[in-house]
Amino acid sequence: MKKLIIALAACVVSFNAFAGGNIANGEALAKKYNCAACHGADYTKAIDPSYPKLAGQHYDYLAHALKAYKRGDGPNGRSNPIMAGQVKPLSDKDIADIAAYLSSLPSSLVTHR
């Protein structure tokens, strides 16, 4: 019974690591697609105050937002021509990796009060 519990725990840890994305690949993709050009070198100081701070955001929020930009204008989508062009070539894995990287970065965002 103890071995079964350990095996199940290992599966859960492995699934969570996969579900959260690959941080190193996310960093490479963020550099490749030059996310810092608009969102700032450390992803906390965007070039326009209306652009979101990305560093330290929740993984789920980031992944959802990127998928919404990819869906485009319409139900459950977001309309922004710049972001639409940026996310168009991204796979679901790429989106997971970028979200994992950005959510892992230090930030001054407040998540609890």
Steps between C-alpha positions, in 0.01 A plus 500: 500500500784738585659440157170578328466830687858597411440408134180707489674796663777478238238503223333808647834683529588404144161610369525833681846562358367432150176694548694804621721517192874511451649818646827485304319455169257777597791736558644413157162557335447833679837612365430361152169686474646810669229534765726746686468753216153593626487356853842621617836331552396351835131468397395742774534835322307499174557772242135602529312513832206316342718193433496246782789417726581137422760404759351311790149479353309181568582222255131438424436867421796519263412179317134604469590847372739364236240249381235774489726718282556199276121447466465864403193718499179322586366285780765437766764676291700817526547752223846649467675487162851507648438217745305302241803508272733405783303196620387366162801267454494375862392146583314415821832371639674827408225692681537278808877549497480880465238518777720283725802724438321831555318377811833387649654848483529722807243775520354765723146389410279446804312171493368503859409776742 
